[in-house]
Amino acid sequence: MDIQIIARDGEPEYAVLPWAQYQALLKAAGINETPAQRPAAPLTASTEPLPGLDQLRSLREGKGIAIEALARTVGISPSYLAMIESGERQPDAAIRRSLAWELTVPGWRDES
């Protein structure tokens, strides 16, 4: 397989492989539906927060996660995360998804 590994902080985070190899993996796993068969997600980022993301600080604190640790995991600065938590800044879709994933916010899969 021709796989490209993308790492963050020295740890593998993503694997990129040719489409045909991806489809073969899906088939081997018994998955018949591929992303190309699903409706395409809009290319523009939504500005609406994910469910619960407006309570980001309380979610983070409730899980006992330091602002520095969450920011590092998501790939942003602690000061930018503080601005997001205070409502001063609206994160883009990728950051919202990352925050929602890390904090297990329901509905994160529904965002583009």
C-alpha positions as CSV (number, residue, x, y, z in Angstrom):
1,M,0.0,0.0,0.0
2,D,1.1,3.5,-0.8
3,I,0.2,5.2,2.6
4,Q,1.3,8.7,3.7
5,I,1.4,9.2,7.4
6,I,0.7,12.7,8.8
7,A,1.9,13.2,12.4
8,R,1.3,15.9,15.0
9,D,3.6,16.2,17.9
10,G,5.5,13.2,16.7
11,E,2.4,10.9,16.9
12,P,0.6,9.5,13.8
13,E,-2.7,11.4,13.3
14,Y,-3.8,10.7,9.8
15,A,-3.2,8.1,7.1
16,V,-3.6,9.1,3.4
17,L,-3.9,6.4,0.8
18,P,-5.0,6.1,-2.8
19,W,-8.7,5.9,-3.4
20,A,-8.6,2.4,-4.9
21,Q,-6.8,1.1,-1.8
22,Y,-9.3,2.9,0.5
23,Q,-12.2,1.2,-1.3
24,A,-10.5,-2.2,-1.0
25,L,-10.1,-1.6,2.7
26,L,-13.8,-0.7,3.0
27,K,-14.8,-3.8,1.1
28,A,-12.6,-6.0,3.3
29,A,-14.2,-4.5,6.3
30,G,-17.7,-5.3,4.9
31,I,-18.6,-1.6,4.4
32,N,-20.5,-1.1,1.1
33,E,-21.1,2.7,1.3
34,T,-18.3,5.0,0.3
35,P,-18.2,8.8,0.9
36,A,-18.7,9.4,-2.8
37,Q,-22.1,7.8,-2.5
38,R,-23.2,10.2,0.3
39,P,-24.5,13.7,-0.4
40,A,-21.6,16.1,-0.5
41,A,-21.2,18.4,2.5
42,P,-21.3,22.1,1.8
43,L,-17.8,23.7,1.4
44,T,-18.6,26.8,3.4
45,A,-18.1,26.7,7.2
46,S,-21.1,27.0,9.4
47,T,-21.0,29.7,12.0
48,E,-23.5,28.0,14.3
49,P,-21.9,26.3,17.2
50,L,-22.2,22.6,17.8
51,P,-24.6,21.6,20.6
52,G,-22.9,22.4,23.9
53,L,-20.0,24.2,22.4
54,D,-21.4,27.5,23.8
55,Q,-20.6,25.9,27.2
56,L,-17.0,25.0,26.2
57,R,-15.3,26.3,29.4
58,S,-17.7,24.3,31.7
59,L,-17.4,21.2,29.5
60,R,-13.6,21.5,29.6
61,E,-13.4,22.1,33.3
62,G,-16.0,19.4,34.0
63,K,-13.6,16.9,32.3
64,G,-10.7,18.2,34.3
65,I,-8.8,19.3,31.2
66,A,-6.5,22.3,31.5
67,I,-6.9,25.0,28.9
68,E,-3.3,24.6,27.8
69,A,-3.8,20.8,27.3
70,L,-7.0,21.2,25.2
71,A,-5.5,24.0,23.1
72,R,-2.4,21.9,22.4
73,T,-4.5,18.8,21.5
74,V,-6.6,20.9,19.1
75,G,-3.6,22.7,17.6
76,I,-4.4,26.3,18.7
77,S,-2.9,28.6,21.3
78,P,-4.3,28.7,24.9
79,S,-5.0,32.5,24.4
80,Y,-7.1,31.8,21.3
81,L,-9.0,29.0,23.1
82,A,-9.7,31.5,26.0
83,M,-11.1,33.9,23.4
84,I,-13.3,31.1,22.0
85,E,-14.5,30.2,25.5
86,S,-15.4,33.8,26.3
87,G,-17.3,34.2,23.0
88,E,-14.8,36.8,21.8
89,R,-13.9,34.6,18.8
90,Q,-15.8,32.1,16.6
91,P,-13.7,29.1,15.6
92,D,-13.7,27.8,12.1
93,A,-15.4,24.4,11.3
94,A,-12.2,22.4,11.7
95,I,-11.5,23.8,15.2
96,R,-15.1,23.3,16.2
97,R,-15.0,19.7,15.2
98,S,-11.8,19.1,17.0
99,L,-13.0,20.7,20.2
100,A,-16.3,18.8,20.0
101,W,-14.4,15.6,19.4
102,E,-12.1,16.1,22.3
103,L,-14.9,17.1,24.6
104,T,-17.3,14.4,23.3
105,V,-20.0,16.9,22.3
106,P,-23.0,15.2,20.7
107,G,-23.6,16.2,17.1
108,W,-20.0,16.8,16.1
109,R,-20.3,14.5,13.1
110,D,-23.1,16.5,11.7
111,E,-21.0,19.6,11.0
112,S,-19.2,20.3,7.8
